Amino acid sequence: MECFEARLEEIYSQVERYVKYRLNGCGDAEDILQEVCLTAYLKYDQLQQKESFKAWVLSIARNRCSDYFRRKQAGREVPLEEIPESRLVYGRWGWQVTTPVEDTLEQLAERDREILRLFYWKDLSLAEIGQKLNIPVGTVKSRLNTARERFRKQYPYPPKGDTIMTKLPNMLPDYTIERVDLEPFPVKWEELQGWQIVPRLGEKLSWGLYDFPSKKRTEYTEMEVVGKAEIHGIEGVEIAAIQYGAEDYYRTGCVDKMERRFVAQLTDTHSRYLAESHVEDGVRKCYTFLDGDEFINNWGFGEDNCGNEVNLVPKGLLKREGDTITGQTPREVVDVVGRYKVTINGNAYDTVCVMDIQCFNDGVASEQYIDQNGRTVLWRRFNKDDWAIGRFGGRRWSEKLPDNARLTINGETYVHWYDCISDYIL
């Protein structure tokens, strides 16, 4: 393990500074440092990309510090289970309690507090809450929506009466997708993967997610490029994003409204994220492309976070016939698989279909229909039949959504889950 020891020696001072900063000079810092080094030593053989050693060790340090704070919370005089929101925060001034959420919850009935606590802070699924409370899932949804609304009326931020003004419809317009017997056209696609905005000054975009088969809008996001920015010497732009109704995707203590900031960069060849930040438990958390898996697993794309390719042409990695996709592919792949006419909201668009397999997440695939302007007309998500099966009630997606469309990708079944459109098509 001489190689391990040499690598650790090179970065030890940085790890030490990180741990002592997180623990604010606490005498337990040395013990945590020993835990970090021991864990890294024991798991070193599992690290496949040795060049990521620094980020990997820092992620271990981050987890050990978080474990330390959880142990401290568990030993406090008042059990956390008795504090409905459990919003204890360790910042530069030590332990603090974020009071707006706590005060608002105290004004609610016990059953409202209970279901909000189970969903947001215990992170239970609707099915798990139903089992715990011995009520049907439909009742869970109804009670959760009621509790959210009561919280929203009581919560002082944003002001009561604040409404969401959006051009996006509450129901997804009907659409058709037809294969066109023409060669796919090359397209310059400058959008950020997954969020559809072009990272260029002056750009604005609103988009929504729509559930299937109900076609109801479940999330709505407003985005705007607000200025120039620089991260670790790399120039880009800052993007402000406000998400409404995003509780199923980003549970960070908000009930209905989530604000994020991105720094992103557009070049002649790639579009990529450089940083992301949001407020969690009253603390603004910032992640950059140097933060290893903490950033890459959520916002990184391509080798060394190069981003998604701007100049799209078929690569021949994937072949699509009807709803069947085949190809000898790497674990993650993006490829143009054909030309399609998409008719939606009364308008017809000449598009290429871009298949993304497992770039977003293991067991997830998407169809993205991009027109000749390089803008997304329609985005459709598909889940591998056993994707996150334990988290979503233990049933396969073909059982949960028997009437939804299917794809067969290299012999595996993927089930349509939801769609995304933006105000670009309205």
C-alpha positions as a LaTeX table, in Angstrom:
\begin{tabular}{lrrr}
\hline
Residue & $x$ (\AA) & $y$ (\AA) & $z$ (\AA) \\
\hline
Met1 & 0.00 & 0.00 & 0.00 \\
Glu2 & 2.95 & 2.32 & $-0.57$ \\
Cys3 & 1.01 & 4.03 & $-3.35$ \\
Phe4 & $-1.89$ & 4.72 & $-0.97$ \\
Glu5 & 0.39 & 6.19 & 1.67 \\
Ala6 & 2.09 & 8.47 & $-0.84$ \\
Arg7 & $-1.22$ & 9.70 & $-2.19$ \\
Leu8 & $-2.61$ & 10.29 & 1.29 \\
Glu9 & 0.48 & 12.21 & 2.35 \\
Glu10 & 0.04 & 14.57 & $-0.61$ \\
Ile11 & $-3.51$ & 15.55 & 0.35 \\
Tyr12 & $-3.52$ & 14.99 & 4.12 \\
Ser13 & $-3.20$ & 18.68 & 5.01 \\
Gln14 & $-6.24$ & 19.52 & 2.86 \\
Val15 & $-8.31$ & 16.74 & 4.45 \\
Glu16 & $-7.22$ & 17.90 & 7.90 \\
Arg17 & $-8.24$ & 21.49 & 7.17 \\
Tyr18 & $-11.59$ & 20.31 & 5.85 \\
Val19 & $-12.43$ & 18.18 & 8.91 \\
Lys20 & $-11.28$ & 20.80 & 11.43 \\
Tyr21 & $-13.25$ & 23.49 & 9.62 \\
Arg22 & $-16.40$ & 21.35 & 9.58 \\
Leu23 & $-16.02$ & 20.50 & 13.28 \\
Asn24 & $-15.23$ & 24.11 & 14.15 \\
Gly25 & $-12.13$ & 23.32 & 16.23 \\
Cys26 & $-13.85$ & 20.54 & 18.17 \\
Gly27 & $-11.54$ & 18.20 & 20.09 \\
Asp28 & $-13.10$ & 15.22 & 18.28 \\
Ala29 & $-11.58$ & 16.32 & 14.96 \\
Glu30 & $-8.50$ & 14.12 & 15.38 \\
Asp31 & $-10.68$ & 11.06 & 15.98 \\
Ile32 & $-12.70$ & 11.82 & 12.85 \\
Leu33 & $-9.48$ & 12.23 & 10.86 \\
Gln34 & $-8.34$ & 8.78 & 12.00 \\
Glu35 & $-11.70$ & 7.32 & 10.93 \\
Val36 & $-11.34$ & 8.96 & 7.50 \\
Cys37 & $-7.83$ & 7.61 & 6.96 \\
Leu38 & $-8.74$ & 4.12 & 8.15 \\
Thr39 & $-11.82$ & 3.97 & 5.92 \\
Ala40 & $-9.82$ & 5.17 & 2.91 \\
Tyr41 & $-7.12$ & 2.56 & 3.60 \\
Leu42 & $-9.60$ & $-0.30$ & 3.91 \\
Lys43 & $-11.55$ & 0.68 & 0.77 \\
Tyr44 & $-8.67$ & 1.84 & $-1.40$ \\
Asp45 & $-8.80$ & $-1.29$ & $-3.56$ \\
Gln46 & $-12.41$ & $-0.45$ & $-4.44$ \\
Leu47 & $-11.44$ & 2.91 & $-5.96$ \\
Gln48 & $-11.45$ & 2.33 & $-9.70$ \\
Gln49 & $-10.29$ & 5.79 & $-10.79$ \\
Lys50 & $-7.14$ & 6.45 & $-8.79$ \\
Glu51 & $-6.88$ & 9.95 & $-10.26$ \\
Ser52 & $-10.04$ & 10.79 & $-8.27$ \\
Phe53 & $-8.30$ & 9.93 & $-5.00$ \\
Lys54 & $-8.52$ & 13.43 & $-3.51$ \\
Ala55 & $-12.22$ & 13.88 & $-4.24$ \\
Trp56 & $-12.89$ & 10.35 & $-2.97$ \\
Val57 & $-11.13$ & 10.92 & 0.37 \\
Leu58 & $-12.85$ & 14.27 & 0.81 \\
Ser59 & $-16.20$ & 12.58 & 0.23 \\
Ile60 & $-15.32$ & 10.08 & 2.98 \\
Ala61 & $-14.43$ & 13.00 & 5.26 \\
Arg62 & $-17.71$ & 14.70 & 4.44 \\
Asn63 & $-19.66$ & 11.55 & 5.31 \\
Arg64 & $-17.75$ & 11.02 & 8.57 \\
Cys65 & $-18.44$ & 14.61 & 9.64 \\
Ser66 & $-22.13$ & 14.16 & 8.83 \\
Asp67 & $-22.16$ & 10.94 & 10.88 \\
Tyr68 & $-20.58$ & 12.85 & 13.75 \\
Phe69 & $-23.28$ & 15.53 & 13.69 \\
Arg70 & $-26.01$ & 12.90 & 13.57 \\
Arg71 & $-24.54$ & 11.22 & 16.65 \\
Lys72 & $-24.42$ & 14.58 & 18.41 \\
Gln73 & $-28.06$ & 15.24 & 17.52 \\
Ala74 & $-29.13$ & 11.85 & 18.85 \\
Gly75 & $-27.51$ & 12.64 & 22.19 \\
Arg76 & $-29.17$ & 15.98 & 22.74 \\
Glu77 & $-31.41$ & 16.38 & 25.78 \\
Val78 & $-34.56$ & 16.77 & 23.66 \\
Pro79 & $-35.02$ & 13.76 & 21.30 \\
Leu80 & $-35.21$ & 14.79 & 17.65 \\
Glu81 & $-38.31$ & 12.69 & 17.19 \\
Glu82 & $-40.12$ & 15.20 & 19.39 \\
Ile83 & $-39.11$ & 18.09 & 17.12 \\
Pro84 & $-41.40$ & 17.66 & 14.08 \\
Glu85 & $-39.10$ & 19.25 & 11.51 \\
Ser86 & $-35.73$ & 18.17 & 13.04 \\
Arg87 & $-34.14$ & 21.31 & 11.61 \\
Leu88 & $-30.99$ & 21.53 & 13.74 \\
Val89 & $-28.17$ & 23.15 & 11.77 \\
Tyr90 & $-24.45$ & 23.26 & 12.51 \\
Gly91 & $-22.97$ & 26.44 & 11.10 \\
Arg92 & $-20.00$ & 28.64 & 11.86 \\
Trp93 & $-21.69$ & 29.76 & 15.11 \\
Gly94 & $-22.45$ & 26.23 & 16.33 \\
Trp95 & $-25.88$ & 24.58 & 16.70 \\
Gln96 & $-28.86$ & 26.65 & 15.60 \\
Val97 & $-32.56$ & 25.99 & 15.03 \\
Thr98 & $-34.31$ & 27.33 & 11.95 \\
Thr99 & $-37.46$ & 28.75 & 13.48 \\
Pro100 & $-39.83$ & 29.70 & 10.59 \\
Val101 & $-40.49$ & 26.06 & 9.68 \\
Glu102 & $-40.68$ & 24.99 & 13.32 \\
Asp103 & $-43.05$ & 27.82 & 14.26 \\
Thr104 & $-45.29$ & 27.12 & 11.28 \\
Leu105 & $-45.51$ & 23.41 & 11.99 \\
Glu106 & $-46.46$ & 24.12 & 15.60 \\
Gln107 & $-49.52$ & 25.95 & 14.30 \\
Leu108 & $-50.74$ & 22.89 & 12.39 \\
Ala109 & $-52.80$ & 19.98 & 13.66 \\
Glu110 & $-50.87$ & 16.91 & 14.81 \\
Arg111 & $-51.94$ & 14.77 & 11.83 \\
Asp112 & $-50.71$ & 17.47 & 9.41 \\
Arg113 & $-47.37$ & 17.69 & 11.21 \\
Glu114 & $-47.08$ & 13.92 & 11.21 \\
Ile115 & $-47.59$ & 13.38 & 7.48 \\
Leu116 & $-45.27$ & 16.28 & 6.55 \\
Arg117 & $-42.60$ & 14.88 & 8.85 \\
Leu118 & $-42.89$ & 11.37 & 7.40 \\
Phe119 & $-42.72$ & 12.57 & 3.79 \\
Tyr120 & $-40.14$ & 15.35 & 3.95 \\
Trp121 & $-37.84$ & 14.48 & 6.83 \\
Lys122 & $-38.22$ & 10.73 & 7.23 \\
Asp123 & $-38.09$ & 10.53 & 3.40 \\
Leu124 & $-40.80$ & 7.83 & 3.21 \\
Ser125 & $-42.63$ & 7.09 & $-0.02$ \\
Leu126 & $-46.42$ & 7.42 & $-0.25$ \\
Ala127 & $-46.74$ & 3.63 & $-0.04$ \\
Glu128 & $-44.52$ & 3.46 & 3.05 \\
Ile129 & $-46.54$ & 6.21 & 4.74 \\
Gly130 & $-49.72$ & 4.32 & 3.93 \\
Gln131 & $-48.35$ & 1.18 & 5.56 \\
Lys132 & $-47.16$ & 3.09 & 8.63 \\
Leu133 & $-50.47$ & 4.89 & 9.15 \\
Asn134 & $-52.60$ & 1.96 & 7.93 \\
Ile135 & $-54.40$ & 4.07 & 5.30 \\
Pro136 & $-54.70$ & 3.74 & 1.48 \\
Val137 & $-52.20$ & 5.52 & $-0.77$ \\
Gly138 & $-55.01$ & 7.68 & $-2.14$ \\
Thr139 & $-55.75$ & 8.91 & 1.37 \\
Val140 & $-52.05$ & 9.61 & 1.91 \\
Lys141 & $-51.99$ & 11.81 & $-1.21$ \\
Ser142 & $-55.11$ & 13.68 & $-0.11$ \\
Arg143 & $-53.86$ & 14.26 & 3.44 \\
Leu144 & $-50.41$ & 15.31 & 2.20 \\
Asn145 & $-51.87$ & 17.85 & $-0.24$ \\
Thr146 & $-54.12$ & 19.24 & 2.50 \\
Ala147 & $-51.20$ & 19.50 & 4.94 \\
Arg148 & $-49.06$ & 21.25 & 2.31 \\
Glu149 & $-51.80$ & 23.78 & 1.64 \\
Arg150 & $-52.31$ & 24.49 & 5.35 \\
Phe151 & $-48.54$ & 24.89 & 5.81 \\
Arg152 & $-48.35$ & 27.22 & 2.79 \\
Lys153 & $-51.07$ & 29.48 & 4.22 \\
Gln154 & $-49.29$ & 29.74 & 7.57 \\
Tyr155 & $-45.68$ & 29.96 & 6.38 \\
Pro156 & $-44.41$ & 33.59 & 6.34 \\
Tyr157 & $-42.13$ & 33.13 & 3.28 \\
Pro158 & $-43.18$ & 33.77 & 0.56 \\
Pro159 & $-46.03$ & 36.14 & 1.51 \\
Lys160 & $-49.53$ & 34.73 & 1.61 \\
Gly161 & $-51.33$ & 35.13 & $-1.67$ \\
Asp162 & $-48.16$ & 34.51 & $-3.70$ \\
Thr163 & $-49.21$ & 32.75 & $-6.88$ \\
Ile164 & $-47.43$ & 31.09 & $-9.75$ \\
Met165 & $-48.03$ & 32.77 & $-13.11$ \\
Thr166 & $-47.18$ & 30.41 & $-15.93$ \\
Lys167 & $-47.94$ & 30.03 & $-19.60$ \\
Leu168 & $-47.57$ & 26.28 & $-19.28$ \\
Pro169 & $-50.89$ & 24.42 & $-19.21$ \\
Asn170 & $-51.96$ & 22.34 & $-16.22$ \\
Met171 & $-52.55$ & 19.40 & $-18.56$ \\
Leu172 & $-50.10$ & 18.19 & $-21.21$ \\
Pro173 & $-51.42$ & 18.86 & $-24.73$ \\
Asp174 & $-52.02$ & 15.78 & $-26.88$ \\
Tyr175 & $-49.15$ & 14.98 & $-29.20$ \\
Thr176 & $-48.15$ & 12.53 & $-31.92$ \\
Ile177 & $-44.70$ & 11.24 & $-32.89$ \\
Glu178 & $-44.18$ & 9.92 & $-36.43$ \\
Arg179 & $-40.98$ & 8.45 & $-37.89$ \\
Val180 & $-39.84$ & 10.29 & $-41.03$ \\
Asp181 & $-38.05$ & 8.37 & $-43.76$ \\
Leu182 & $-35.27$ & 10.94 & $-44.11$ \\
Glu183 & $-31.72$ & 11.13 & $-42.82$ \\
Pro184 & $-31.39$ & 12.89 & $-39.46$ \\
Phe185 & $-30.10$ & 16.44 & $-39.83$ \\
Pro186 & $-27.05$ & 17.63 & $-37.87$ \\
Val187 & $-28.08$ & 19.94 & $-35.06$ \\
Lys188 & $-26.33$ & 22.45 & $-32.81$ \\
Trp189 & $-27.77$ & 21.65 & $-29.36$ \\
Glu190 & $-26.56$ & 24.18 & $-26.80$ \\
Glu191 & $-29.03$ & 23.46 & $-23.98$ \\
Leu192 & $-27.86$ & 22.24 & $-20.58$ \\
Gln193 & $-28.69$ & 18.56 & $-20.34$ \\
Gly194 & $-31.79$ & 17.99 & $-18.23$ \\
Trp195 & $-32.71$ & 21.67 & $-17.73$ \\
Gln196 & $-33.16$ & 22.83 & $-21.35$ \\
Ile197 & $-31.87$ & 26.38 & $-20.96$ \\
Val198 & $-28.97$ & 27.65 & $-23.08$ \\
Pro199 & $-26.25$ & 29.10 & $-20.80$ \\
Arg200 & $-26.00$ & 32.41 & $-22.63$ \\
Leu201 & $-26.69$ & 35.95 & $-21.42$ \\
Gly202 & $-30.28$ & 37.04 & $-22.02$ \\
Glu203 & $-31.76$ & 33.52 & $-22.06$ \\
Lys204 & $-34.99$ & 32.70 & $-20.18$ \\
Leu205 & $-37.04$ & 29.50 & $-20.07$ \\
Ser206 & $-39.94$ & 27.90 & $-18.23$ \\
Trp207 & $-40.58$ & 24.18 & $-18.29$ \\
Gly208 & $-42.89$ & 21.68 & $-16.65$ \\
Leu209 & $-43.03$ & 17.97 & $-15.89$ \\
Tyr210 & $-46.19$ & 16.02 & $-16.68$ \\
Asp211 & $-47.15$ & 12.73 & $-15.09$ \\
Phe212 & $-48.48$ & 9.77 & $-17.06$ \\
Pro213 & $-51.11$ & 8.58 & $-17.65$ \\
Ser214 & $-52.88$ & 11.52 & $-15.92$ \\
Lys215 & $-51.00$ & 14.13 & $-18.02$ \\
Lys216 & $-51.21$ & 16.52 & $-15.06$ \\
Arg217 & $-48.40$ & 18.99 & $-14.46$ \\
Thr218 & $-46.47$ & 17.97 & $-11.34$ \\
Glu219 & $-43.59$ & 20.45 & $-11.38$ \\
Tyr220 & $-42.94$ & 23.85 & $-12.90$ \\
Thr221 & $-39.56$ & 25.62 & $-13.19$ \\
Glu222 & $-38.61$ & 29.17 & $-14.18$ \\
Met223 & $-35.02$ & 29.81 & $-15.29$ \\
Glu224 & $-33.04$ & 32.91 & $-16.28$ \\
Val225 & $-29.41$ & 33.66 & $-17.05$ \\
Val226 & $-28.70$ & 36.59 & $-14.71$ \\
Gly227 & $-25.07$ & 37.48 & $-15.36$ \\
Lys228 & $-21.49$ & 36.42 & $-15.87$ \\
Ala229 & $-19.73$ & 34.19 & $-13.35$ \\
Glu230 & $-16.41$ & 32.48 & $-12.75$ \\
Ile231 & $-15.67$ & 29.26 & $-10.84$ \\
His232 & $-12.07$ & 28.18 & $-10.10$ \\
Gly233 & $-10.83$ & 30.38 & $-12.92$ \\
Ile234 & $-13.30$ & 29.10 & $-15.52$ \\
Glu235 & $-15.68$ & 31.68 & $-16.98$ \\
Gly236 & $-19.36$ & 30.99 & $-17.42$ \\
Val237 & $-22.77$ & 32.46 & $-16.61$ \\
Glu238 & $-24.98$ & 32.39 & $-13.53$ \\
Ile239 & $-28.46$ & 30.92 & $-13.86$ \\
Ala240 & $-31.29$ & 31.46 & $-11.38$ \\
Ala241 & $-33.89$ & 28.68 & $-11.19$ \\
Ile242 & $-37.10$ & 28.52 & $-9.16$ \\
Gln243 & $-38.88$ & 25.18 & $-8.93$ \\
Tyr244 & $-42.50$ & 24.88 & $-7.85$ \\
Gly245 & $-44.07$ & 21.63 & $-6.68$ \\
Ala246 & $-40.74$ & 19.77 & $-6.76$ \\
Glu247 & $-41.28$ & 17.77 & $-3.58$ \\
Asp248 & $-41.00$ & 14.40 & $-5.29$ \\
Tyr249 & $-37.55$ & 15.21 & $-6.63$ \\
Tyr250 & $-35.68$ & 17.60 & $-4.35$ \\
Arg251 & $-36.59$ & 17.30 & $-0.68$ \\
Thr252 & $-34.59$ & 19.98 & 1.05 \\
Gly253 & $-37.02$ & 21.42 & 3.56 \\
Cys254 & $-39.15$ & 23.47 & 1.17 \\
Val255 & $-42.81$ & 22.65 & 0.78 \\
Asp256 & $-43.64$ & 24.14 & $-2.57$ \\
Lys257 & $-40.83$ & 26.39 & $-3.75$ \\
Met258 & $-37.15$ & 25.64 & $-4.31$ \\
Glu259 & $-34.54$ & 28.16 & $-5.48$ \\
Arg260 & $-31.29$ & 27.10 & $-7.11$ \\
Arg261 & $-28.32$ & 28.86 & $-8.64$ \\
Phe262 & $-26.13$ & 27.36 & $-11.32$ \\
Val263 & $-22.90$ & 28.38 & $-12.95$ \\
Ala264 & $-22.62$ & 26.91 & $-16.43$ \\
Gln265 & $-20.37$ & 27.23 & $-19.46$ \\
Leu266 & $-21.06$ & 27.05 & $-23.18$ \\
Thr267 & $-18.23$ & 26.43 & $-25.66$ \\
Asp268 & $-18.14$ & 25.58 & $-29.35$ \\
Thr269 & $-18.19$ & 21.89 & $-28.48$ \\
His270 & $-19.87$ & 21.39 & $-25.08$ \\
Ser271 & $-22.42$ & 22.77 & $-22.64$ \\
Arg272 & $-21.75$ & 21.96 & $-18.98$ \\
Tyr273 & $-22.48$ & 22.70 & $-15.34$ \\
Leu274 & $-19.67$ & 24.17 & $-13.25$ \\
Ala275 & $-21.47$ & 24.69 & $-9.93$ \\
Glu276 & $-24.83$ & 24.37 & $-8.19$ \\
Ser277 & $-26.12$ & 25.90 & $-4.96$ \\
His278 & $-29.34$ & 25.84 & $-2.93$ \\
Val279 & $-30.49$ & 26.56 & 0.60 \\
Glu280 & $-30.91$ & 23.49 & 2.79 \\
Asp281 & $-31.93$ & 23.68 & 6.43 \\
Gly282 & $-31.30$ & 27.42 & 6.41 \\
Val283 & $-27.76$ & 26.99 & 5.06 \\
Arg284 & $-26.69$ & 27.74 & 1.49 \\
Lys285 & $-24.88$ & 24.71 & 0.11 \\
Cys286 & $-22.57$ & 25.11 & $-2.86$ \\
Tyr287 & $-21.02$ & 22.38 & $-5.00$ \\
Thr288 & $-18.52$ & 22.82 & $-7.81$ \\
Phe289 & $-16.98$ & 20.51 & $-10.38$ \\
Leu290 & $-14.03$ & 19.99 & $-8.01$ \\
Asp291 & $-16.22$ & 18.37 & $-5.36$ \\
Gly292 & $-15.99$ & 14.87 & $-6.80$ \\
Asp293 & $-18.97$ & 12.53 & $-6.64$ \\
Glu294 & $-21.01$ & 15.02 & $-4.64$ \\
Phe295 & $-21.18$ & 17.14 & $-7.80$ \\
Ile296 & $-20.56$ & 14.68 & $-10.62$ \\
Asn297 & $-23.34$ & 12.25 & $-9.64$ \\
Asn298 & $-25.91$ & 15.05 & $-9.84$ \\
Trp299 & $-24.63$ & 17.56 & $-12.38$ \\
Gly300 & $-21.67$ & 16.06 & $-14.19$ \\
Phe301 & $-21.83$ & 14.73 & $-17.75$ \\
Gly302 & $-19.16$ & 13.23 & $-19.95$ \\
Glu303 & $-15.57$ & 12.32 & $-19.27$ \\
Asp304 & $-13.99$ & 14.66 & $-16.71$ \\
Asn305 & $-17.27$ & 16.63 & $-16.65$ \\
Cys306 & $-16.74$ & 17.88 & $-20.21$ \\
Gly307 & $-20.54$ & 18.28 & $-20.50$ \\
Asn308 & $-23.00$ & 17.33 & $-23.20$ \\
Glu309 & $-21.91$ & 17.63 & $-26.82$ \\
Val310 & $-23.18$ & 20.64 & $-28.74$ \\
Asn311 & $-22.77$ & 19.29 & $-32.28$ \\
Leu312 & $-25.05$ & 16.29 & $-32.62$ \\
Val313 & $-24.86$ & 13.75 & $-35.45$ \\
Pro314 & $-25.63$ & 10.03 & $-35.48$ \\
Lys315 & $-22.68$ & 8.03 & $-34.13$ \\
Gly316 & $-24.01$ & 4.58 & $-34.96$ \\
Leu317 & $-23.86$ & 3.48 & $-31.32$ \\
Leu318 & $-27.61$ & 2.89 & $-31.17$ \\
Lys319 & $-30.13$ & 1.57 & $-33.67$ \\
Arg320 & $-33.85$ & 2.09 & $-33.27$ \\
Glu321 & $-36.61$ & 0.10 & $-34.97$ \\
Gly322 & $-40.03$ & 1.08 & $-33.68$ \\
Asp323 & $-39.84$ & 0.83 & $-29.89$ \\
Thr324 & $-36.77$ & $-1.41$ & $-29.89$ \\
Ile325 & $-33.29$ & 0.02 & $-29.35$ \\
Thr326 & $-30.15$ & $-2.05$ & $-29.72$ \\
Gly327 & $-26.45$ & $-1.38$ & $-29.75$ \\
Gln328 & $-23.14$ & $-2.40$ & $-28.28$ \\
Thr329 & $-22.85$ & 0.58 & $-25.99$ \\
Pro330 & $-20.76$ & 1.76 & $-23.09$ \\
Arg331 & $-22.52$ & 2.05 & $-19.75$ \\
Glu332 & $-23.68$ & 5.58 & $-20.61$ \\
Val333 & $-24.49$ & 6.71 & $-24.14$ \\
Val334 & $-26.16$ & 9.56 & $-26.04$ \\
Asp335 & $-26.90$ & 9.11 & $-29.74$ \\
Val336 & $-29.21$ & 10.34 & $-32.51$ \\
Val337 & $-31.51$ & 7.47 & $-33.53$ \\
Gly338 & $-33.74$ & 8.94 & $-36.24$ \\
Arg339 & $-35.80$ & 11.77 & $-37.65$ \\
Tyr340 & $-39.34$ & 12.37 & $-36.41$ \\
Lys341 & $-42.30$ & 14.66 & $-36.91$ \\
Val342 & $-43.67$ & 15.76 & $-33.54$ \\
Thr343 & $-47.08$ & 17.44 & $-33.55$ \\
Ile344 & $-47.98$ & 19.13 & $-30.27$ \\
Asn345 & $-50.18$ & 22.05 & $-29.26$ \\
Gly346 & $-51.34$ & 22.36 & $-32.87$ \\
Asn347 & $-47.84$ & 22.77 & $-34.29$ \\
Ala348 & $-45.68$ & 20.31 & $-36.23$ \\
Tyr349 & $-41.92$ & 20.13 & $-35.67$ \\
Asp350 & $-39.23$ & 18.46 & $-37.75$ \\
Thr351 & $-36.95$ & 16.87 & $-35.13$ \\
Val352 & $-34.20$ & 14.37 & $-34.48$ \\
Cys353 & $-34.65$ & 11.92 & $-31.64$ \\
Val354 & $-31.73$ & 11.79 & $-29.20$ \\
Met355 & $-31.64$ & 8.73 & $-26.94$ \\
Asp356 & $-29.91$ & 9.11 & $-23.58$ \\
Ile357 & $-29.31$ & 5.80 & $-21.82$ \\
Gln358 & $-28.13$ & 5.88 & $-18.19$ \\
Cys359 & $-26.41$ & 9.29 & $-18.32$ \\
Phe360 & $-28.98$ & 10.68 & $-15.91$ \\
Asn361 & $-29.14$ & 7.62 & $-13.66$ \\
Asp362 & $-28.62$ & 3.88 & $-13.81$ \\
Gly363 & $-31.74$ & 2.24 & $-15.23$ \\
Val364 & $-33.09$ & 5.47 & $-16.75$ \\
Ala365 & $-33.46$ & 6.29 & $-20.44$ \\
Ser366 & $-34.93$ & 9.29 & $-22.24$ \\
Glu367 & $-36.11$ & 10.39 & $-25.66$ \\
Gln368 & $-35.38$ & 14.01 & $-26.52$ \\
Tyr369 & $-36.89$ & 15.46 & $-29.69$ \\
Ile370 & $-34.79$ & 18.43 & $-30.85$ \\
Asp371 & $-35.74$ & 20.69 & $-33.77$ \\
Gln372 & $-33.49$ & 22.41 & $-36.31$ \\
Asn373 & $-33.09$ & 25.39 & $-34.00$ \\
Gly374 & $-31.42$ & 23.11 & $-31.48$ \\
Arg375 & $-34.29$ & 23.40 & $-28.99$ \\
Thr376 & $-36.12$ & 20.61 & $-27.21$ \\
Val377 & $-39.70$ & 20.16 & $-28.36$ \\
Leu378 & $-40.52$ & 17.15 & $-26.17$ \\
Trp379 & $-38.60$ & 15.12 & $-23.57$ \\
Arg380 & $-39.84$ & 11.71 & $-22.39$ \\
Arg381 & $-38.45$ & 9.68 & $-19.46$ \\
Phe382 & $-38.46$ & 5.89 & $-19.25$ \\
Asn383 & $-37.57$ & 3.71 & $-16.24$ \\
Lys384 & $-36.08$ & 0.25 & $-16.45$ \\
Asp385 & $-38.75$ & $-2.14$ & $-15.18$ \\
Asp386 & $-36.97$ & $-2.74$ & $-11.86$ \\
Trp387 & $-35.54$ & 0.77 & $-11.41$ \\
Ala388 & $-35.64$ & 1.91 & $-7.72$ \\
Ile389 & $-38.16$ & $-0.85$ & $-7.11$ \\
Gly390 & $-37.72$ & $-0.79$ & $-3.34$ \\
Arg391 & $-38.27$ & 2.96 & $-3.09$ \\
Phe392 & $-41.48$ & 2.90 & $-5.11$ \\
Gly393 & $-43.53$ & 0.25 & $-3.35$ \\
Gly394 & $-41.78$ & $-2.95$ & $-4.44$ \\
Arg395 & $-43.64$ & $-3.31$ & $-7.75$ \\
Arg396 & $-42.18$ & $-3.22$ & $-11.24$ \\
Trp397 & $-42.99$ & $-0.19$ & $-13.35$ \\
Ser398 & $-44.90$ & $-2.34$ & $-15.85$ \\
Glu399 & $-47.19$ & $-3.27$ & $-12.94$ \\
Lys400 & $-47.46$ & 0.27 & $-11.56$ \\
Leu401 & $-48.09$ & 1.83 & $-14.99$ \\
Pro402 & $-49.59$ & $-0.97$ & $-17.11$ \\
Asp403 & $-51.03$ & 1.35 & $-19.78$ \\
Asn404 & $-47.90$ & 3.44 & $-20.33$ \\
Ala405 & $-45.70$ & 3.09 & $-23.40$ \\
Arg406 & $-42.72$ & 0.68 & $-23.34$ \\
Leu407 & $-39.29$ & 0.59 & $-24.90$ \\
Thr408 & $-37.08$ & $-2.46$ & $-25.25$ \\
Ile409 & $-33.43$ & $-1.50$ & $-24.87$ \\
Asn410 & $-30.97$ & $-4.31$ & $-25.49$ \\
Gly411 & $-33.62$ & $-6.81$ & $-24.41$ \\
Glu412 & $-34.62$ & $-4.94$ & $-21.22$ \\
Thr413 & $-38.07$ & $-3.39$ & $-20.70$ \\
Tyr414 & $-38.29$ & 0.34 & $-19.95$ \\
Val415 & $-41.60$ & 2.00 & $-19.00$ \\
His416 & $-42.68$ & 5.56 & $-19.78$ \\
Trp417 & $-42.98$ & 7.66 & $-16.59$ \\
Tyr418 & $-43.33$ & 11.38 & $-17.35$ \\
Asp419 & $-42.77$ & 14.07 & $-20.01$ \\
Cys420 & $-41.35$ & 17.56 & $-20.13$ \\
Ile421 & $-42.23$ & 20.53 & $-22.34$ \\
Ser422 & $-41.16$ & 24.17 & $-22.18$ \\
Asp423 & $-42.66$ & 27.51 & $-23.17$ \\
Tyr424 & $-40.54$ & 27.24 & $-26.33$ \\
Ile425 & $-43.42$ & 25.37 & $-28.00$ \\
Leu426 & $-46.19$ & 27.67 & $-26.71$ \\
\hline
\end{tabular}
